[in-house]
């Protein structure tokens, strides 16, 4: 899948760094990008992202022609959105 932009933000719209998704050397940006670019559709993207050793698990929130949005809710109820713009 061809992705132009990847954005991670809180439920309130505050930007977060993509590197907040992993701890130390458990995952890196190249593994993350490979999972994104090797995906064919939104469902496969969610499965590939969740197969990485990330600190959060994501569910498919919304998929349109131009954007895929994955949602994560942590133990305290904090919401994060991982957005992929095609």
Buried (B, 14 or more C-beta within 10 A) or exposed (E): BEBEEBBBBEEEEEEBEEEEBBEEEEBEEEBBEEBBEEBEEBEEBBEBBBEBEBEBEBEBBEBEEEBBBBBBBEEEEEEBBBBBEE
